[in-house]
Structures are given as C-alpha cells and as structure tokens.
Amino acid sequence: MVDKINQMYETKDTQRWQALAWTLLVAGLVIWSASTINEVGIAKRGITFALSIIKGIVNPDRELLFNMTKQSVPYLLLETMAIAFLGTLVGAVFSFPLSFLASSKVVPVPVVVITRFLVMAIRTIPAFVYGLMFIRVTGPGPFAGVMTISVTSIGMLTKLFSEAIDDMDKSILEALDAAGCNTFEKIRCGIIPQLWSSLISTIIFRFDMNLRDASILGLVGGGGIGAPLKFAMSSNRWSQVGAILVGLVVLILVVEFSSSSIRKRLTNG
C-alpha cells in the first residue's frame, strides 16, 4: 500500500515537472518571437484611412452590389465560385489515383515513399507562388486561378485521401485477397464503397477552403473578385470595397452553412 502511495506521488511530481517544462518552453518561444518585432506604429494619416474604410464598409455601393453587369459583385462572386469549383474538381480527379499510390495498404513501400515525397513537395509551395507562376505561363485571368487551385488542392486531398485509406478496415481487403482479387478489384469493390462518403466530405471541405483562396488569388491576377477589390482599395473607393466585402461575407456564409450541412449528412449516412 505504501509503495502504491509513493508511486502516485512520484507520478504527480513527474507531471508537475513536465507541465513546468512545457510552460517554460512556451514562454521562451513567446519571448523569442516577440524580440523579432521591432516597432509597431501607425502610418501618417492612418486613422483617417481607417475611418474611411469603416465608412465605406458600413455604406457599400448599392449599384455595384445589386446590378447584373460583368463588373458587378454578383457576377464576380459567381466567377470566383466557378474558379473554386473547377479547381477543386480537377484537383480531386488527380488526387484520387495519387492517394492509392500513397497508401501502403495498396502499393509497395517504395512507391508510397516516392508518391508522398511528391505530394509533400507540392504542398510546400504557397498558393501565391503557384498563382504567379501560372499567370506568367497562361496570362492573368480565371484559367490561371483554376490551375492554381487545382495544384494546391492535389497536395491536401491526396494526403487526406491516403490517410483515410490507411485507417480503413483491413478485413474486407483480406477477404478480397483470399478470393483472388487483383489490386484494381480491391480498390473498386473494397476501398471505394467504404470511403466514398468520407472522400466526398473531404472534397466539399476543400471547396470551402478554395473559395477563400480564389478570392485572394484575384489580387495577383488569378481572376474572380480579388482584382476589383485590389483596384478599389488602391484608388481609395471604399464604398466599392464595402460592397465587395459584403458580397464575399454573404457568399462564404452561405457556402459554409451548406457545406457543413452536406458533410454532416454524409457523416451520419
């Protein structure tokens, strides 16, 4: 009994020391990070610009917000959504076969290592860099945005798809092995039926993220609503900025609610 009590006290002491060590480590990282910040100041006439921005957001340009021309907010939001949708779809098409090549349950380990290294390299490069690269190749416009969204989607979707395959139930694959099925038959009859709802849920989640990325890519010429937002801000037309931001907020809220509802239904079967 005494030994058990001593062991309990030793365990508590160890936990306290571990908590103290983690606290000191986090505090040290915070202090080190803060030391890299030199000076925080407010630019000349910064308060004036801030008030102008708030006034423009509160009083958006209603003509830009509600008309149906190609320069209007509804049309630009539709273009942004189309870029995100096509980019997600193309990325999912390429990610689907790559995810099986990145799973040790389907292919040999050397193939898995090579595929995962390729996917990791794709995920390392930021979306802005891809956007600037594709704009140099294809020119500014929606096509460059679609290509950028597609490539950035491949990295995340392949990683999540392969992890879902690795976590699946092995018994079905073992039964198919015993029945003499080849790799393609195991994928078609054993893996896809198990993971279909999870894969669709992941694609919807990625589309939700890509919608935000498509809005930002317009700032570098990738099409969509980002370019008009940049031009309106650079020319201090804050009422137009307000109209664009109101449209973005409404669009993202609608997509967020819809995608969350669909993913819950897929999860619950």
C-alpha positions in Angstrom: 0.0 0.0 0.0 2.8 2.4 0.9 4.6 1.6 -2.4 1.4 2.5 -4.3 1.1 5.8 -2.5 4.7 6.6 -3.2 4.2 5.7 -6.8 1.2 8.0 -7.0 3.2 10.9 -5.5 6.1 10.2 -7.9 3.7 10.3 -10.9 2.2 13.6 -9.8 5.7 15.1 -9.3 6.7 14.0 -12.8 3.5 15.5 -14.3 4.2 18.8 -12.4 7.8 18.9 -13.7 6.6 18.2 -17.3 3.9 20.9 -17.0 6.6 23.4 -15.7 9.0 22.4 -18.5 6.3 22.9 -21.2 5.3 26.2 -19.6 8.9 27.5 -19.6 9.4 26.3 -23.2 6.2 28.1 -24.5 7.2 31.3 -22.5 10.7 31.2 -24.0 9.2 30.8 -27.5 6.9 33.7 -27.0 9.7 36.0 -25.7 11.9 35.0 -28.6 9.2 35.6 -31.1 8.4 39.0 -29.6 12.0 40.0 -29.9 11.8 39.9 -33.7 9.1 42.6 -33.7 11.0 45.9 -34.0 8.4 48.6 -33.8 4.7 48.9 -34.2 3.4 52.3 -35.3 0.6 54.0 -37.2 1.3 55.3 -40.6 0.8 59.0 -41.3 -3.0 59.7 -41.7 -3.6 56.1 -40.7 -6.5 56.9 -38.5 -8.1 58.9 -41.4 -7.8 55.9 -43.8 -9.1 53.5 -41.1 -12.2 55.7 -40.7 -12.7 55.9 -44.4 -12.5 52.1 -44.7 -15.1 51.6 -41.9 -17.4 54.3 -43.5 -17.2 52.5 -46.9 -17.9 49.1 -45.4 -20.9 50.5 -43.5 -22.2 52.3 -46.6 -21.5 49.9 -49.5 -22.0 50.9 -53.2 -25.6 49.6 -53.8 -25.3 49.9 -57.6 -22.3 47.7 -57.7 -23.8 45.3 -55.2 -27.2 44.7 -57.0 -26.8 45.2 -60.8 -26.1 42.3 -63.1 -23.3 43.6 -65.3 -19.9 41.8 -65.7 -18.4 44.4 -63.3 -21.0 43.8 -60.6 -20.4 42.0 -57.3 -22.9 39.1 -58.1 -21.1 38.3 -61.4 -17.6 38.5 -59.9 -18.8 36.2 -57.0 -20.2 33.7 -59.5 -16.8 33.8 -61.4 -15.0 33.3 -58.1 -17.2 30.3 -57.2 -16.7 28.8 -60.6 -12.9 29.1 -60.2 -13.0 27.4 -56.8 -15.4 24.6 -58.1 -13.4 23.8 -61.2 -10.1 23.9 -59.3 -11.5 21.6 -56.6 -12.9 19.2 -59.2 -9.6 19.0 -61.2 -7.6 18.6 -58.0 -9.8 15.8 -56.8 -9.5 13.9 -60.1 -5.7 13.9 -59.9 -5.7 13.3 -56.1 -7.8 10.2 -56.3 -5.3 7.9 -58.1 -2.4 9.5 -56.2 -4.0 8.7 -52.9 -3.8 5.0 -53.7 -0.2 5.3 -54.7 0.5 7.0 -51.3 -1.1 4.2 -49.3 0.9 1.2 -48.0 -2.2 -0.9 -48.0 -2.5 -0.8 -51.8 1.0 -0.5 -53.3 4.6 -1.4 -52.2 6.5 0.8 -49.8 9.0 2.3 -52.4 6.1 3.6 -54.5 4.5 5.1 -51.3 7.7 6.9 -50.4 8.1 8.4 -53.9 4.4 9.5 -54.0 4.4 11.0 -50.6 7.6 12.9 -51.3 6.0 14.3 -54.5 2.8 15.3 -52.6 4.9 16.9 -49.8 6.8 18.9 -52.4 3.5 20.1 -54.0 2.2 21.2 -50.6 5.3 23.1 -49.7 4.9 25.8 -52.3 2.3 28.5 -51.3 -0.7 29.2 -53.5 0.5 32.8 -54.2 3.7 31.4 -55.8 1.7 28.9 -57.9 -0.5 31.8 -58.9 2.4 34.0 -60.0 3.9 31.0 -61.9 0.7 30.2 -63.8 0.0 33.9 -64.6 3.4 34.0 -66.3 2.5 30.9 -68.4 -1.2 31.5 -69.2 -1.6 35.2 -68.6 -3.8 36.8 -66.0 -7.4 35.6 -65.8 -9.7 32.8 -64.4 -7.7 30.0 -66.1 -4.6 30.8 -64.1 -6.8 30.8 -60.9 -8.3 27.4 -61.8 -4.8 25.9 -62.4 -3.5 27.3 -59.1 -6.5 26.0 -57.1 -6.1 22.6 -58.8 -2.5 22.2 -57.9 -2.8 23.4 -54.3 -5.8 21.0 -53.9 -3.8 18.0 -55.0 -1.5 18.2 -52.0 -4.1 18.3 -49.3 -6.7 16.0 -50.9 -4.1 13.3 -51.7 -2.8 13.4 -48.1 -6.3 13.2 -46.6 -7.5 10.5 -49.0 -4.4 8.3 -48.4 -4.8 8.7 -44.6 -8.5 7.6 -44.9 -7.4 4.5 -46.9 -4.7 3.7 -44.3 -7.3 3.9 -41.5 -9.9 1.7 -43.2 -10.9 -1.8 -42.1 -8.4 -4.4 -43.2 -10.8 -7.4 -43.0 -12.5 -6.5 -46.3 -9.2 -6.4 -48.2 -8.1 -9.6 -46.6 -11.3 -11.3 -47.7 -10.8 -10.0 -51.3 -7.2 -11.2 -51.2 -8.5 -14.7 -50.2 -11.0 -14.5 -53.1 -8.1 -13.9 -55.5 -8.9 -10.3 -56.4 -6.3 -8.1 -58.0 -5.4 -4.6 -56.9 -7.9 -2.8 -59.1 -10.7 -5.1 -58.0 -9.8 -4.5 -54.3 -10.0 -0.7 -54.9 -13.3 -0.9 -56.8 -15.1 -3.4 -54.5 -13.4 -3.0 -51.2 -12.0 0.5 -50.7 -14.3 2.9 -52.6 -17.6 1.7 -51.1 -16.1 2.1 -47.6 -14.6 5.5 -48.1 -17.0 7.1 -50.6 -18.8 9.4 -48.2 -15.6 10.4 -46.4 -13.9 11.3 -49.8 -16.9 13.4 -50.8 -16.9 15.1 -47.4 -13.2 15.9 -47.8 -13.8 17.4 -51.3 -16.6 19.6 -50.0 -14.3 20.8 -47.2 -11.6 21.6 -49.7 -14.0 23.5 -51.9 -14.9 25.6 -48.9 -11.2 26.5 -48.4 -10.7 27.0 -52.2 -13.4 29.6 -52.3 -11.4 31.8 -49.9 -8.2 31.1 -51.8 -9.9 32.0 -55.1 -10.9 35.4 -53.6 -7.3 36.1 -52.6 -5.8 34.9 -55.9 -7.5 37.7 -57.7 -5.1 40.1 -56.1 -2.3 38.7 -58.2 -4.4 38.4 -61.4 -5.9 35.0 -60.9 -9.5 36.1 -61.9 -12.5 36.5 -59.7 -13.4 39.2 -57.2 -9.9 39.8 -55.9 -8.7 42.1 -58.7 -11.6 44.5 -58.4 -11.1 44.6 -54.7 -7.4 45.4 -55.1 -8.2 48.2 -57.6 -10.9 49.7 -55.4 -8.6 49.7 -52.4 -5.7 51.3 -54.4 -7.9 54.1 -55.6 -9.5 54.6 -52.2 -13.0 53.8 -53.4 -14.1 52.5 -50.0 -17.8 52.2 -50.8 -16.9 49.7 -53.6 -14.6 47.9 -51.2 -17.6 47.7 -48.8 -19.9 46.3 -51.5 -17.3 43.6 -52.4 -16.7 42.6 -48.8 -20.4 42.4 -48.1 -20.8 40.1 -51.1 -17.9 38.0 -50.0 -19.2 37.6 -46.5 -22.7 36.6 -47.7 -21.2 34.1 -50.2 -18.9 32.5 -47.7 -21.6 32.2 -45.0 -24.0 30.5 -47.5 -21.3 28.1 -48.7 -20.1 27.4 -45.1 -23.6 26.6 -43.9 -24.4 24.4 -47.0 -21.1 22.5 -46.9 -21.4 21.8 -43.2 -24.9 20.5 -43.6 -23.9 18.2 -46.5 -20.9 16.9 -44.6 -23.0 16.1 -41.6 -25.4 14.2 -43.7 -22.6 12.2 -45.3 -21.0 11.5 -41.9 -24.3 10.3 -40.5 -25.0 8.2 -43.5 
